Amino acid sequence: MHTICKLSHSETAIPLIYREGYEKACARDSGIADTYIRHTTVGDALAERAVEDLASVADDHKTILAALNRCQSPRILIPRSLRDLVESASVLPAWFDPEQARIASLAFFRNPKIVLAALATGAIVEGFSTLISKSFYVRSRLVENGVRRLKQNNLHLFEQFLPDGVMPGGDGWKLTLRIRLVHARSRLLLKDSCEWDEAAFGVPISTAHMLLGAACFSGRLMQHVDRLGGGFSSEERAAWVHVWRYSGTLLGIPDAILFHDEATAVRTFEIGNLCEPPPDEHGIILANSIINSVPCVLGVSSSEIRRSDALKYYQISRELIGNELADIVRFPPPKAIPRLPIIALSHRLQRLLQRLGLDCSSRYALDAFNTLLQASDLGELELSYKLPTSVFDEDSREW
């Protein structure tokens, strides 16, 4: 039997837009609902102090890179707050198991195409159908740069699941901390602008949204991978969630509120999603931007083929996220013949061929890896640690 919601008698603590969803979520799981709503008004003090100090630094790219590399050169003055952030992120949690990271890495690189498909047509669409879409829309980061945003997510997965990539000092570890700093700078820019009403919306890019994102990219993503025929074993699924739990701590989510396994990750996603308001025009625009960016990310140059491929991805996404959400974000109507069973069957057949050791399996693996490289290639700016300088991306320097 669920306990009474602890916040129900102090509505001033609940941002206006969350009140209706919070009551629905409490009926399902008051503990997670309370935790989620509390953190809609919480940011990331450690990272925010670092980006405030970085605002007066002449070259934030070199300074952040030097801090991540533990540089001690007297020529580069690294703010104490930034060193504190890096030092805190360099301590592995007692529960973290490097062997789990190895298992997750092998599972990902065995067939990255399924994971990327689940990410682009499922998890990211669901993630940007929440209020977090407002912060991205206001800044125009995704509307104008949908392709780049997808590639950044892909690159993060690529680096995170490389062997030792997520370990302190690894490229995935560095990229995760870069994301945390970008979020902190964006949060402060939005809070200082007239574009954000905290009483109504809570803190921009809040800890609650970071928690929902980590749950979405871990437990929820595994559900999408399964429906696409990914064939991850229970051990591999557990390892994937384990790595994302650790990544959540690197992104600034308190360990005390993080999920522990796939079941709690899925539950966190479900209850957090119930707390969220229905998608508004920002979520609608961003969800459609994501799907229309997929063919471009995969290198399709013909506009006619891009449109045709986008319709296929719309159908796959609709089947993954469900008709209710797909209708709300105004995806094209469903087709009479579903695609997911056919896709899942083809992936299972491919795994059978691989187990039989047929020659085509090695070509398939190479094609999958090349697709991952294509989908993660950001070009000359991919290693930049510059931070945005304006709340509106078109007014900011390139970062």
Secondary structure, 3 states (H helix, E strand, C coil): CCCCCCCCCCHHHCCHHHHHHHHHHHHHCHHHHHHHHHHHHCCCHHHHHHHHHHCCCCCHHHHHHHHHCCCCCCCCCCCHHHHHHHHHHCCCCCCCCHHHHHHHHHHHHHCHHHHHHHHHHHHHHHHCCCCHHHHHHHHCHHHHCHHHHHHHHHHHHHHHCCCCCCCCCCHHHHHHHHHHHHHHHHHHHHHCCCCCCHHHHCCCCCHHHHHHHHHHHHHHHHHHHHHCCCCCCHHHHHHHHHHHHHHHHHCCCCHHHCCCCHHHHHHHHHHHHHHCCCCCHHHHHHHHHHHHHHHHHCCCCCHHHHHHHHHHHHHHHHHHHCHHHHHHCCCCCCCCCCCHHHHHHHHHHHHHHHHHCCHHHHHHHHHHHHHHHHHHCCHHHCCCCCCCCCCCHHHCCCC
